[in-house]
């Protein structure tokens, strides 16, 4: 069985407060992309995982750091879902494009893909509520990837409200030569933020998609601290801005940045220009 695990971007990310357990409450719009990893799965007597970089992976040197064992979130997902359906094993070949430390949710998306694919591989109908429970046990972002599209994520990211996706919007991704630690990014950005959430107010625009009124208020509260520690990201954001996107930002805790464009031709020209300037650029679209 072959399945795709899409990347996501964050359209805004606001930190509301730090909880006593150390996690941050936040609000963000998550949106999948028409670009990501490929998984090939086969029935097996035990779990096996092979990880390799796709020929067109923008940062294969980062993918080389991904462990092909029980530390990998796809492996953990396989353990959980095989136990749930009482099946012996699965062999997974994971062809990676999404680099780690980029803020694009690659590991979470791979895990969700495994949860969705393994029961089908065995001809088992896994109830939706059980799939969500398994996904949530692996990480706050994993349940979102079971359906993809666009959602408002609240709490620590686990509370999801579906929003009409702005599918087809052209996107250019840039990949600076740095990997960012998510826990370190959140720790650095913890400035005692106590603002009340407002992103839920944008749901009135749901019929027109998240881009139909929210962009003027969207910011990434992690960006300042992460960019200060990684000036390469600031350089990539500046390069993006000069190509004419109607919105640009760092995604999640970085290091990847993206621009949204009004039409495909403008996005293609931006991607060509950035590539010619030496950037690792990928042209895709919201999905």
N, C-alpha and C positions, 0 to 999 in steps of 0.2 A: 504494500500500500504506500502510495506517495501522498504527502500532505505538505502544505506551505504554512509557515509560521511567520506572520507579518510583523514588521516593526511598528512602533507607535511614536507619535510625538505628543508632547504636552502643549496645549494651547493655554498658556497661563499656568502659574502654580503659585498659590498663596499659602504661606504658613500662618496658621492661626494661633497655635499655642503648643508648647511642649508638655506632654503628659507626664505624670509621675513615673510611668514605666519607661520613659526615655523616648518613646515614639512621638512624632509630631502629627498633630491634626492639621489637615490641609484641605484645599479644594483646588481642583484642576479639571480641565477638559482633556480627556484622552481621545486620540483619533488614530485609527490604524492607517497604514500606508500600503500601497500596491507594490511592496518590495519587502523582502525578508529572507528567511532561511528555508531550506528544503529538507524534508525528512523522508527517508525510505525505511519502512518497517516490515519485518518478517516475523512470523511465529517461530519461537525457539524454545529450548528447554531451560534457558536461563537468560538473564539480562546481559546484553552486550551493547556497547556504545562505541561508535567510531566517529570522530570529529575531524572534519577537514575544511579548509577554506575553499570557497567557490573561486573559480578562475577570475571572476569579476569582483571579488571582495575588495572594498576600498582600503582596509587595514588588515591584511593577512598576518602581519607581524603580531597584532594584538590577539587574533584568533588562536595563534599558537600557544597562548597562555591558558586556554580553556581546558580543564581536566576532563578526560574521557572515562570517568569512573563515578563512584558514589557521591562525589562532591558536586557533580553536575546536576542542575535542577531537572533536566530531562530524565536522568537516571532516577532521581527521587520520585518524579512523577510516575515512572514506570513501576517502581516498587509499590507505590500507593494504589495505582489502578489495577495492577495484577492481583494484589491482595484482595481488592474490592470484588473482582469478578472471578476469583479463585482460578487463575490461569498461571501456567508455569513460567513463561518468559517471553521476551521479545528482543529481537536484534534491531538496533537503530543505527542507521547511517545518517549523520547530521552534517549537512553541507551548509556552512555558515557564511553569511554575508554581513550580518549584524555584529559589529565588534563589541566586546565587553567594555564596560566603563564609558559608554557613549550616551546613556540616558534614553535608549531606544527600546528597552524592554525585551531584548533578545532572549535572555534566559527564561523569563516568564512566559513569553510566547511559545518557546519550544516546549515548555512543560505543559501548557494548555493543549498544544497540538498532540502530545502524547496521550493526555487524558481523553481527548476526543477520538483518537485513532485506534488505540489498543482494543477497546471493546468492540468496535466495528470489525477489526481484524479477526477477532474471535467469534463474530456473529452474535455478540451479546448486546442487548439494549440497556445501556446504563441510564437510569433515571436522571433527569436534569438536576434535581436537587442534590443528588449524591455527587454528580460531577462538580457542582459548585462547591460543595463541602471539601472535596479532595483538592480542588484548585486553591481554595482559601487557606488550606493547611500548608501550602507551599509558599505563599507570599501574597501580599495585598494586591499586586497587579495581575496575578494569574487569572482570577475569575473574569476580568475584563476581556481577556483574549479568547475566552470560549466563544464569544459572539463577535467581538471586534466592533467595527463601526465607530461610533462616537458616544461617549458617556461622560456625565459629570461625576467625578469621583470625590467623595467626601470622607470624613473621619480620618483614618490612616490610609485611605485609598480604597477601602473595601466596600464602602457604601456607594452603589452605582445607580445612576438614573440615566436611562437611555435618552439620547438627543438625536434628532435627525442629522445624519452625517452630511458633510459638504463634499461628497464624493466627486472625484474628477478634478478638483482644484490642483493645479500643477505645483509641485514642491521640488526645491533643490536642497539636498542635504550636503553639508560639508563636514569633513572629519579631521579635526586638528590632530597633531601627532602626540596626543596625551590621553591617558586613561584616568578617569576620575572615580575616586572611591565615594560611593553614595553616603555611607555613614559619616565620613569626614566632611562631605559637602553640607549635610544637615547640621552637624555640630558647629561648623564655621558660620552658618547662617542663623544660628539661634541667638537673636538679639532681644529676647524677651517679648516677642510679638504677641499681642493680645487683641488684634483687630477682629471685629465680627465679620463673618463670611458674607459675601455679596454675590458670588457666582450663580447661586440658585436663582437670583433675580433675572438672569439672562434666559431662563427657561421659557420666558414669554416669547422668545424668538425661535422656539424649537421648530415651528413649521417651516422656517426659512433656513434652518441649519445653524450651527454654532457661529458661523462667520457673518451672520446677518444682523449684527448689532453688538456683539460682545468685544470685538477686537480693541476698541479704544480703551477699554478698562483692563485688559489682560497684561499681566506682568509676571515674571518669574523671580520669586523671592530668593532663589538659590543663586541667581546669575551673578550678582555683585561679588559675593565671596568667592565663588568658583573662578570667575574671570580674574579677580585680583591675584589669586594664587597661580593662575595659568594664563599668562598674557597671550599665549598663542590663540586662545579662544577669542579674546578681544579682537585680534587681528582678523580672524575669520568672520566675525560678526561685521566688522567694518567693511571687509571685502564684499560680503553679501549685500550690505546696505547700498553699495554703489551700483548694484545691478538692477535696482528698481523693483524690489518686491513690495507688495502692499502691507506685508507684515513679516517680521523676522525676529528670531529669538533663539536662545539656547533651549534644548529640550531636556526636561527632567533635571537631573543633577549634572548633565553634560557627560562627555565633552562635545558631542555633536551639536551643530547649529543648523537652522533651516530657514528658508525663505519661502513665502507663498506668493504666487504670481497670478496676474489677471488673465493671462492666456498662455497657451503652450509655446507659442513662438518666442515670447519674452523669456520664458523659463529655459527653453533650449539655448537661446543666445547667452543667458546668464551662465548656464552650465559650461558652455564652450569657453566663455571668457575666463571663468574661474579655473577651469582645467588648464587653459593655456598659461595662467599665472602660477601654476604649480600646485593648486589645491587638489585634494581628493574629493571630487564632487560626484554626486549621484542625482540623476533626474528621475523623479517618480511623481506620484499624485496621491491625494487623499482617497481612501477606499472605505 
